[in-house]
Amino acid sequence: MALVKLNINGKEITAEAGKTVLEAALENGIEIPHLCFDKRLEVYAGCGLCIIEIEGQPKIARSCATYVADGLVVRSDTPKVIEARNNALNLLVSQHIGDCKAPCTLNCPANTDVQGYVGLVANKQYIESLKLIKEKLPLPACIGRVCPHPCEDACRRQHVEEPVSIACIKTFAADYDLNTGNPYIPELKPATGKKVAVVGAGPAGLSAAYYLLVDGHEVDVFEAMPKPGGMLRYGIPEYRLPKNVVDAEVAIIEKMGANFNYGVKVGEDISLDYLRTKYDAVFLGIGAWKSSSLRCEGEDTPGVIGGIDFLIRVAENKPVKIGRKVIVVGGGNTAMDVARTSIRLGAEEVRVVYRRSEDQMPAEKIEIKEAKEEGVIFSFLSAPSLVLSDGDKVTGLRCEKMVLGEKDESGRQSPVPTGEFVEFEADTIIAAIGQEVDCGNIKVGLGKKKNIAIKEGTFETNLEGVFAGGDAATGPKIAIEAVAQGGRAARVITTYLAGEMIPYKNIPLVYTEVTKEDFKDEKVIPRVPHRTVEPEIRKHNFQPILPTMTEEEAVREGQRCLECGCKDYFECQLVDYIKKYEVDTKKYHAINERRFKETDHPFISQNVDKCVLCGLCVRACDEVVGASALGFVERGNATFVAPAFQQELKMTSCISCGHCIDVCPVGAWLDRRNNMKEIPLNLEKTKSVCSYCSVGCEIVYEHKDNKVYLASSKENEIPACGKGKFGIEHINHEKRLLKPKVRIKGNYEPIELDTAIFETAKRLRSIQNMYGQDQIAFVVSPKLTNEEFKYIKAVADELNTKYKGSFTLDSEPGIEAVLGRNESTVGMEELDNADLIISVGHLYEHHPSAGMKLRRLSETKKIISASTIKTKLESFASKADLTDYEVFFTRVLKALVDTGFIKKERITSYENGEDLIKALDKVEVLPEALKVAEAFKKARKPIILADENTVPKAALKVLADITLLAGNDRRPHRGLIVQKAKVNSQGAWNIGFRTPGEEIRKALLNNELKGLVVIGEDVLGNVPELKEAVDKLKFFAAFDIMENETTANAEYLLPLCSIAESSGTIVSADGTVRNVVQAIKPLTGMSNLEMFKKLAELLNGEYKEDVEDEIKVKLYVPTLKGGEKEYQVFDTVEKAFLAKLKENCIKTL
């Protein structure tokens, strides 16, 4: 292919002639936004994002439809292009209905990924949940206990019954981590050599310190108080937030490298100027520690104290004389803390005075309720007017009665004086009506309310290199606000230290309003009740009043989450462009009527409201998969994607491959999982191999810690099939076999894995000692890796048994009898260079990825489908009608001989050639066979692709005859490929597992065996007649992932790992060696390889390759007995997947 040179965005590149500018850009690492492009599909040019300006041309062009040329100069980032691209994005957003992020996350001041961490707890991934929380919130154990949880206010579960108990779930995850004794510490980036001073060890300062440390900076914290925590320690009572929790979370920050300096007041002990000279940046998080005054006559009377001053003295355990009667003025959470603390200090009467109604109190409802339970008296619509005194101290408080008037700026009705007064007795009056910032001698620019003035988005003060956040900048707010500001400021400081300050921006994402009507079909699930300590017990001490949720409670509560946010958030291309180009999602919010209707497909979910009509799913289903199950329905703005006549997807020609999900750029198509909470996560990705058929497709396992959430094949030229994509639920299935068992007196008892392996080795050796050779059979699934097979073979050989095989193997010899080896003669990649491909059997049905490959090749090559039934290949291939494979291809062979394509002299050069000629003389060539023979003759490079699951061995040997006699057995781009039953059927055969299941069945029924080891095959489930014979064995061990009929009859039951927990190699049907890469650690605690290695070592077994007897090449002489081959599945996992598919999807199988 000729090469051309062009320039894209100032970068000179080389590209192949015939490629588009977009292809050339992507291949050279140049980003040009796009949504509807896929290199496997014809150009669609629908999304309008990949536009470019071409030098010398007045109009913008679409890079996906512009071909490269020598000297071409293009730009994708000019103002004209960006304006047009923004217009296109605005249009796309106006069609996109949904929620990028869940409302709980959007309502959290720190934007913690609530849906993510709640879902992880529901999935029992507690440490992963904690890690996710700490991406935005470094003090979850503290904040979980004290936060008024605005996230819960936005929780849509309240439209069903009650919000999810998010704060309690957060506390559970945080406590779980702390209680491990080895709490999570994030990975720190390489040291930058930069030093930052953090002033204040409250929520803002601690948060800033945490994220600055993560970014690799040195951090020194200067705190005026003797201990860390700020208001978390000194402003919140012990019964709400135990101080050992504060200490535990600060200790983590200290362990990360922070240096804490306590009792150091900046502005007095050291100056801000000093810090500016010694550090590369300074963050001021000094909080708001000054109590607001009572603002009425007599406020300076002894006995009137500020709410924060009171709480600080209590926290420091200093003397606080409050007397018998206490009045607390205020209606917020601080007022509740003061009132309830006063109760605990022994006050006989505690009264809260508030100038508005109870409904308008800003305090949490639960705080008001619990205060009342503890005996606090509330006087609403009462405004302090005068502090009463005896001349020396407080005696009471005169209040003016109020009524509610017009609404003020806050939306609440304003209190209006009535002129009527009431007096309350008091020994102490505590003003809990607010807090103020007191910067002392810290010389920094202030705002109107004496808060530190900062620039929006950068947190900069008026001083170079000095930043501020938290209550010091905003005034008093809830702790999570301060945490959010500290974290965001830290990230801005990091960019400042790197030389280019990047402001924090909160880009509004797509959000959809909902009503109770939207959730009318949701099942009512009661919220887990708070197990609060009884009032009569709790009010007499400062012990925690709300125990942490139990594991069972946290999981159950997490499962109530409605999963509102888009599950494809981390893969969605549209949301990336919304953020990059700062699209106004509120201005261009979709106003279309919602049309979402949940599909009832078992594995695929579609949300038409999210669809932007890029057409990728429609085109991929047609051009790549060949199913053509999807299309565009209606016209204009009413257009949406659906099957023809709006059928249910499972009723169509859909083959359940899920490729629509993999190509969708906006999350309109998604996987449906039934065994875990579906949550949007930034998953780790591991490339490995599909565990099912012998095509050996590459699969990317997407996982978090010990759970595999998704499997995909987005980068594959040909996608994996539904088994590869969706057949992963067994990995984390709740009923998976994870621990070994032993049957004792008819009942299964747990046993340690090492013990089970040891006993298995001992019992197997004892059988050999007692009964000699060939007394034990090893039945092994061809899904294991080569390395695992070698250790099993070492065990079997050490025990001197010939029975090493699988029930997936036929008793009749196959192509090895003709070709001298039981392997394909060419590779799947060579199909690209063939000019004729003859598919034999139900290829597409049993090996869909191979079928999809033929679909792609059908545009340039002749494809013939030879099958006894109608198959999916026929939608793009020529059909060869036949009733018997062996008979039909014997006729094809006869036609090739009769027409002189295969010379009789070549046939007779083989030992039994004359026999073959005599057999062919008796065969009549019918037109259908002649048609196939003529196509074979005309082809320069014919390849036969056969499905061993449905084509009998006799017919395969006829195909081998044709391949051999045509001289195609050792030539590139022509020959025979036999797709086998399992992913490593070829590897198992190569290593020596060749005993057919029928031979082992007969040995069992004839009582010729004393021991049996079954690994990964449900033999008794398929061949129940063997149960009686198995019961007579001296020893029977079964290894499997799931329990089944076979494991139910074993004496020892040992757990197997899935391929996602394994590493090694497999050999696909075409002889390609493929790498199996471990995605997650073995859930059983030991990999298959380790387990079989240990078994081999206990028996002193060593792997040795078998000495191959020289196979004399001999032509197959057809018997023409005819007959169909019945395909049986012995793998429990595959059985379950296929059963679910068959039950739900009419045309898939």
ZATIKOL-525995 format. One line per 4 residues: number of its first residue (from 1); for each residue x, y, z of C-alpha. Coordinates in steps of 0.5 Angstrom, whole numbers, plus 500, padded with zeros to 3 digits. Layout:
# residues N
NUM	X/Y/Z  ... $
//
This chain:
# residues 1149
1	500/500/500  503/507/498  504/512/504  503/519/504 $
5	505/525/508  500/530/512  500/534/517  495/534/523 $
9	495/539/528  502/541/527  504/534/527  507/531/521 $
13	505/524/520  505/518/515  499/514/513  497/509/508 $
17	493/512/502  486/510/502  485/511/510  481/517/512 $
21	484/523/516  481/520/523  484/513/522  491/516/521 $
25	490/521/527  488/515/531  494/511/529  498/516/531 $
29	496/518/537  492/525/535  485/525/538  480/528/534 $
33	473/527/538  468/522/535  462/518/537  460/514/531 $
37	466/511/528  469/504/528  474/502/524  471/495/522 $
41	465/499/520  463/503/514  463/510/515  457/513/517 $
45	459/521/519  453/522/523  455/525/530  458/531/527 $
49	464/531/532  470/529/528  470/535/524  476/539/521 $
53	479/545/517  483/543/511  488/548/509  485/552/503 $
57	478/549/503  473/554/506  468/549/509  469/544/515 $
61	470/537/513  468/531/517  475/527/518  472/520/518 $
65	470/521/511  476/525/508  481/521/505  489/522/507 $
69	493/526/501  500/528/500  501/535/503  494/535/506 $
73	494/540/512  488/540/517  487/542/524  481/539/529 $
77	482/545/534  481/552/531  475/556/534  471/555/528 $
81	472/547/529  470/548/536  464/552/535  461/547/530 $
85	463/541/535  460/545/541  454/546/537  454/538/535 $
89	455/536/542  449/541/544  445/537/540  447/531/542 $
93	446/533/549  439/535/548  437/528/546  440/524/551 $
97	436/523/557  439/520/564  443/521/569  451/521/568 $
101	452/521/576  447/519/581  443/525/585  446/523/591 $
105	453/524/589  451/531/585  448/533/592  454/531/596 $
109	459/537/597  465/533/596  462/529/590  464/522/593 $
113	462/517/589  456/514/593  453/510/588  460/506/587 $
117	461/505/595  454/503/597  454/498/591  461/496/593 $
121	459/494/600  453/491/597  457/487/593  461/485/600 $
125	468/489/597  469/493/603  476/495/602  474/497/595 $
129	469/501/598  473/505/603  478/506/597  473/509/593 $
133	471/514/598  478/516/600  478/518/593  474/524/595 $
137	474/524/603  480/522/607  476/522/614  470/517/612 $
141	469/514/619  469/521/622  464/524/617  460/518/616 $
145	458/519/624  457/527/624  455/529/617  447/531/616 $
149	448/527/609  445/531/604  446/525/599  440/522/603 $
153	436/528/602  437/527/594  436/519/594  431/517/590 $
157	429/511/594  425/516/598  420/515/592  419/508/594 $
161	419/508/602  426/511/605  432/514/603  438/509/603 $
165	442/510/610  448/512/606  452/515/612  451/509/616 $
169	454/505/610  460/509/609  461/509/617  461/501/616 $
173	466/501/610  471/506/614  470/502/621  471/495/617 $
177	478/498/614  480/501/621  479/495/625  483/490/620 $
181	489/493/624  492/495/617  488/500/614  489/502/607 $
185	494/507/605  494/510/598  499/510/593  503/516/594 $
189	506/519/587  514/520/586  516/525/591  516/532/587 $
193	521/536/592  516/541/594  514/543/601  507/545/603 $
197	505/548/610  498/547/612  495/551/617  490/548/621 $
201	488/540/623  481/541/622  477/537/616  479/542/611 $
205	487/542/613  487/534/614  484/533/607  488/538/604 $
209	494/535/607  492/528/605  491/529/598  498/534/597 $
213	501/527/600  498/523/595  501/528/590  508/527/592 $
217	509/533/596  512/534/603  507/537/608  508/540/615 $
221	501/541/619  501/547/624  495/546/629  494/551/634 $
225	490/546/639  494/541/643  490/535/638  488/535/631 $
229	481/534/628  479/542/629  471/542/630  471/534/629 $
233	474/534/636  473/540/639  466/542/636  462/535/636 $
237	461/531/642  464/524/644  457/521/644  457/523/636 $
241	464/522/634  469/518/639  475/522/639  479/515/638 $
245	476/515/631  479/522/630  486/520/632  485/513/628 $
249	484/517/621  489/522/623  494/517/624  493/515/617 $
253	495/521/615  501/522/619  503/515/617  503/518/610 $
257	508/522/612  505/529/614  509/532/620  504/535/625 $
261	506/541/629  501/542/635  500/548/640  503/553/634 $
265	499/559/633  500/562/626  500/569/627  503/569/634 $
269	508/563/635  510/564/627  508/569/622  505/567/615 $
273	511/571/612  515/566/615  511/560/612  511/563/605 $
277	519/564/605  520/556/608  515/553/604  513/553/596 $
281	505/554/598  501/555/604  494/553/605  490/556/611 $
285	484/552/614  484/555/620  476/554/621  471/559/624 $
289	472/558/632  469/564/634  462/564/637  457/569/634 $
293	454/573/640  447/573/642  445/579/639  440/582/645 $
297	441/586/651  445/583/657  449/578/652  455/580/656 $
301	452/578/663  456/572/666  453/566/665  452/567/658 $
305	457/563/654  458/561/646  456/554/644  463/553/641 $
309	466/555/647  462/551/651  463/545/647  471/546/647 $
313	471/546/654  467/540/655  472/536/649  478/538/653 $
317	474/536/660  475/543/663  470/545/669  464/548/666 $
321	459/550/671  452/550/668  447/550/674  440/546/674 $
325	437/550/668  440/551/662  437/555/656  440/554/649 $
329	439/559/643  439/556/636  436/551/632  442/548/628 $
333	446/542/630  450/545/634  445/547/638  442/540/639 $
337	450/538/641  450/543/646  443/541/649  444/534/649 $
341	451/535/652  448/539/658  443/534/659  449/529/660 $
345	453/534/664  447/533/669  443/539/668  436/538/670 $
349	432/542/665  435/544/658  431/548/654  432/550/646 $
353	429/557/644  428/558/637  425/564/633  422/560/628 $
357	417/553/628  420/546/629  419/545/621  424/551/620 $
361	429/548/624  436/547/620  438/541/625  437/534/623 $
365	430/531/624  433/525/628  437/530/632  431/534/634 $
369	427/527/636  433/524/640  434/531/644  426/530/645 $
373	427/523/647  433/525/652  428/530/656  430/537/652 $
377	424/542/652  423/546/646  420/553/645  419/555/638 $
381	417/562/635  421/565/641  426/570/640  431/572/645 $
385	430/580/647  433/581/654  438/577/659  435/577/666 $
389	440/577/671  441/578/679  446/583/678  452/578/678 $
393	449/572/674  444/570/669  437/568/672  433/567/666 $
397	431/570/659  426/574/656  423/572/649  418/575/645 $
401	413/571/641  413/571/634  409/569/628  411/567/621 $
405	410/572/616  413/572/609  418/568/606  425/570/606 $
409	431/569/601  432/562/604  425/560/602  423/560/609 $
413	417/564/613  420/570/616  419/571/624  415/577/625 $
417	414/580/633  408/580/636  409/584/642  408/579/647 $
421	413/576/651  415/570/656  420/569/661  424/563/662 $
425	429/561/668  436/559/667  443/559/671  446/558/664 $
429	445/561/657  449/558/651  448/562/644  449/557/639 $
433	446/561/633  453/561/629  460/562/628  465/567/625 $
437	472/567/623  477/570/627  484/570/623  488/574/629 $
441	494/576/626  494/572/620  495/578/615  491/576/609 $
445	485/579/605  478/578/608  471/579/605  465/582/607 $
449	464/577/613  471/577/615  472/570/612  478/569/608 $
453	477/572/601  479/567/595  478/566/588  473/562/586 $
457	476/555/583  483/557/585  482/558/592  488/563/592 $
461	488/569/597  491/576/595  498/573/597  502/569/592 $
465	502/562/594  497/562/599  491/558/599  485/558/603 $
469	479/553/604  474/551/609  470/555/614  475/560/614 $
473	473/562/607  466/560/606  464/561/614  461/556/618 $
477	458/550/614  458/542/615  464/538/615  464/535/608 $
481	464/542/605  470/543/609  473/537/606  471/538/599 $
485	474/545/599  481/542/602  481/536/597  480/541/591 $
489	485/546/594  490/541/594  489/539/587  489/546/585 $
493	496/547/589  499/541/585  498/544/579  500/551/581 $
497	507/547/584  507/544/577  508/551/574  501/552/571 $
501	495/553/575  489/549/573  482/552/577  477/547/579 $
505	471/547/575  464/543/577  461/542/570  454/540/570 $
509	453/533/568  446/530/565  441/530/570  434/528/569 $
513	428/530/574  424/524/577  417/523/581  414/518/585 $
517	411/515/579  417/513/576  418/508/581  411/505/582 $
521	413/498/580  419/498/585  419/493/591  418/496/598 $
525	424/494/602  424/497/609  430/501/611  435/498/616 $
529	433/501/622  438/505/627  440/501/633  440/507/637 $
533	442/506/645  435/507/649  435/515/651  435/513/659 $
537	441/509/658  445/514/653  443/521/656  447/519/662 $
541	454/518/659  458/520/653  459/513/650  457/513/642 $
545	449/512/641  449/509/634  453/503/634  456/501/627 $
549	452/497/622  453/490/622  456/487/616  449/483/614 $
553	445/490/615  450/494/611  450/489/605  442/489/606 $
557	442/496/606  447/497/600  442/493/596  437/498/597 $
561	440/503/592  436/504/586  443/505/581  440/511/579 $
565	447/514/576  449/511/569  453/505/569  457/506/563 $
569	460/513/566  467/511/566  467/508/559  462/514/556 $
573	465/518/551  460/523/551  461/525/558  468/526/557 $
577	466/531/551  461/534/556  467/536/561  472/537/556 $
581	468/542/552  464/545/558  457/543/555  452/547/558 $
585	447/541/560  442/545/564  441/550/558  441/544/553 $
589	437/539/557  433/534/553  426/535/553  423/529/550 $
593	418/525/553  422/519/556  421/512/552  425/508/557 $
597	422/501/557  426/495/560  428/490/556  427/483/558 $
601	433/480/555  437/476/560  444/479/559  442/486/555 $
605	439/492/557  437/498/553  435/505/555  433/508/548 $
609	433/515/552  440/515/552  441/514/545  444/519/541 $
613	443/515/534  450/514/532  448/508/529  454/504/531 $
617	450/498/534  445/498/528  451/497/523  455/493/528 $
621	450/488/529  449/488/521  456/489/518  460/485/524 $
625	455/480/527  451/479/521  445/478/525  441/485/523 $
629	437/485/529  437/492/530  434/498/526  432/505/526 $
633	424/506/528  420/512/526  423/518/523  425/525/525 $
637	426/527/532  422/521/534  427/516/531  430/511/536 $
641	433/504/535  430/498/536  428/491/533  424/491/527 $
645	416/492/529  419/494/536  419/486/538  423/484/544 $
649	430/483/543  430/476/545  425/474/540  429/477/534 $
653	435/474/530  440/477/536  445/472/538  446/475/545 $
657	453/477/543  453/483/546  457/487/541  452/492/541 $
661	454/494/548  461/494/546  460/499/541  455/504/544 $
665	459/510/546  454/513/551  451/507/555  445/506/552 $
669	446/499/551  449/495/558  450/489/561  445/486/565 $
673	448/482/571  444/478/576  449/476/581  452/483/584 $
677	450/490/584  451/493/578  455/500/579  459/505/575 $
681	466/503/577  473/505/574  475/498/573  482/494/572 $
685	482/491/565  486/484/564  487/481/557  486/474/557 $
689	482/468/553  475/466/553  474/460/557  469/457/552 $
693	470/454/545  476/453/541  477/459/537  481/462/543 $
697	478/469/543  481/475/547  477/477/552  478/483/557 $
701	476/482/564  474/488/567  475/487/575  475/491/582 $
705	479/487/587  476/480/587  470/481/583  470/480/575 $
709	464/485/573  465/485/566  468/482/560  469/485/553 $
713	472/484/547  472/492/544  479/491/541  478/485/537 $
717	477/485/530  472/480/531  468/480/537  467/474/542 $
721	460/471/543  455/471/548  458/466/552  465/470/553 $
725	462/476/554  456/474/559  458/467/561  462/470/567 $
729	457/470/573  460/463/575  466/467/577  463/471/583 $
733	456/466/584  454/466/591  453/458/590  460/457/587 $
737	464/452/591  470/455/594  472/450/600  473/443/600 $
741	469/438/603  469/431/605  463/426/606  463/422/612 $
745	458/417/614  454/420/608  454/427/610  459/433/607 $
749	464/436/612  468/442/611  476/440/610  482/444/609 $
753	484/444/602  491/442/604  488/436/608  484/434/602 $
757	490/434/597  494/430/602  488/425/603  487/425/595 $
761	494/423/594  494/418/599  488/414/597  490/414/590 $
765	497/411/592  494/406/596  489/404/590  495/403/586 $
769	499/399/591  493/395/592  490/394/585  496/395/580 $
773	496/399/574  490/402/570  486/402/576  484/409/576 $
777	481/414/571  482/421/570  477/425/567  479/432/565 $
781	475/438/562  479/441/556  478/448/559  484/447/564 $
785	491/450/562  497/447/559  501/447/565  495/445/569 $
789	494/439/565  502/437/565  501/436/573  495/432/572 $
793	499/428/567  504/427/572  500/425/577  496/420/572 $
797	503/417/570  506/416/576  500/412/578  501/408/572 $
801	494/409/569  492/409/561  485/412/563  487/420/562 $
805	481/423/558  475/427/557  467/425/556  468/431/550 $
809	472/426/546  469/421/541  471/414/541  472/414/534 $
813	479/416/531  479/423/528  483/426/522  489/424/526 $
817	488/417/522  489/421/515  493/427/517  498/423/522 $
821	496/429/527  490/431/530  491/438/529  488/443/524 $
825	493/444/518  492/452/517  490/458/522  484/462/523 $
829	488/468/520  489/465/514  482/465/512  483/472/510 $
833	487/470/504  483/464/502  478/465/496  473/459/498 $
837	471/457/505  467/451/506  464/451/513  461/444/515 $
841	457/443/521  453/448/526  459/453/526  456/459/527 $
845	452/456/533  457/453/536  463/458/535  459/465/533 $
849	466/468/533  468/464/527  461/465/524  462/473/525 $
853	469/472/522  466/469/516  461/474/515  466/479/515 $
857	470/475/509  463/474/505  464/481/502  470/479/498 $
861	470/471/499  465/465/497  463/462/503  459/455/503 $
865	455/453/509  454/445/508  450/443/514  444/438/515 $
869	440/444/518  439/451/517  444/455/520  446/463/521 $
873	451/463/516  446/462/510  444/469/511  451/471/507 $
877	453/464/505  451/459/499  447/453/502  449/446/501 $
881	443/442/502  445/435/505  442/430/510  449/426/512 $
885	456/429/512  460/423/511  455/421/505  455/428/502 $
889	463/429/502  464/423/500  460/425/494  464/431/493 $
893	471/427/493  468/422/488  466/429/484  473/431/485 $
897	476/425/482  471/424/477  473/431/474  480/429/474 $
901	482/434/480  484/429/484  488/424/480  487/416/481 $
905	494/415/481  495/420/487  490/416/491  493/409/489 $
909	500/412/492  497/410/499  497/404/502  489/403/502 $
913	488/407/496  485/402/492  480/401/497  478/408/497 $
917	477/408/489  473/402/490  468/405/495  468/411/491 $
921	466/407/485  459/405/489  458/413/490  453/417/486 $
925	455/424/485  449/429/486  448/436/483  449/439/490 $
929	455/435/491  458/437/484  456/444/486  461/444/492 $
933	466/440/488  466/445/482  467/451/487  473/447/490 $
937	476/446/484  476/453/481  479/456/488  486/457/488 $
941	486/457/496  480/453/499  480/452/506  475/447/510 $
945	472/450/517  469/444/520  465/444/527  467/438/531 $
949	461/438/535  456/437/530  460/433/524  462/426/526 $
953	469/423/526  467/419/520  466/426/516  472/429/518 $
957	476/424/516  473/424/509  475/432/509  482/430/511 $
961	482/425/505  480/431/501  485/436/504  491/431/503 $
965	489/428/496  488/436/494  495/437/496  493/442/501 $
969	495/439/508  502/443/508  500/449/504  499/456/507 $
973	492/459/506  489/452/504  487/446/508  483/444/514 $
977	481/447/520  477/443/525  474/447/531  474/443/537 $
981	469/443/543  473/447/549  478/452/549  484/448/550 $
985	481/441/547  488/441/542  492/443/548  489/437/552 $
989	490/432/546  497/435/545  499/433/552  496/426/552 $
993	489/426/555  486/422/549  482/417/552  475/417/550 $
997	469/418/555  466/412/552  472/408/554  472/410/561 $
1001	464/409/561  465/402/559  471/401/564  466/403/570 $
1005	460/399/568  465/393/567  468/394/574  475/395/571 $
1009	476/401/576  477/402/583  479/410/583  476/416/579 $
1013	478/423/579  473/428/575  476/435/574  471/440/571 $
1017	466/435/568  459/433/570  459/426/568  454/423/572 $
1021	449/429/570  450/427/563  451/419/564  446/418/570 $
1025	447/410/569  454/411/572  452/413/579  451/405/581 $
1029	458/404/578  461/410/582  458/408/588  462/402/588 $
1033	469/405/587  474/405/593  475/412/592  472/418/588 $
1037	474/425/588  471/431/584  474/438/582  469/443/580 $
1041	467/450/580  460/449/582  457/443/585  453/438/581 $
1045	450/431/580  458/429/580  460/432/586  454/430/590 $
1049	457/423/589  464/424/590  468/422/597  472/428/596 $
1053	470/435/593  475/440/591  474/447/589  477/449/582 $
1057	479/456/580  476/460/573  480/462/568  480/469/570 $
1061	484/466/576  489/462/572  495/464/568  498/459/563 $
1065	497/458/556  492/454/552  492/452/545  486/454/540 $
1069	484/449/535  488/452/529  494/451/534  495/458/536 $
1073	498/458/543  495/463/547  496/467/554  492/466/560 $
1077	493/472/564  490/472/571  485/477/573  484/476/580 $
1081	487/472/585  484/465/586  478/466/590  479/459/593 $
1085	485/461/596  490/457/591  490/456/584  489/450/580 $
1089	496/450/578  498/450/585  493/445/587  495/440/582 $
1093	503/441/583  502/440/590  498/433/588  504/431/584 $
1097	509/433/589  506/429/594  506/423/589  513/424/587 $
1101	510/425/580  514/429/574  511/431/567  514/427/561 $
1105	512/428/554  509/421/551  514/418/546  509/419/540 $
1109	508/412/536  509/414/529  503/414/525  502/411/519 $
1113	498/416/514  492/412/511  487/414/507  480/414/510 $
1117	475/409/506  468/411/508  463/406/511  457/411/509 $
1121	453/408/515  451/416/516  448/419/522  448/425/526 $
1125	453/427/532  449/429/538  453/435/542  453/434/549 $
1129	456/439/554  459/436/560  461/443/563  456/445/569 $
1133	458/453/568  456/452/560  450/448/561  447/453/566 $
1137	449/459/561  446/455/555  440/453/559  439/461/561 $
1141	439/463/554  435/457/551  429/459/556  430/466/555 $
1145	432/467/548  428/464/542  433/464/536  439/465/539 $
1149	441/457/540 $
//
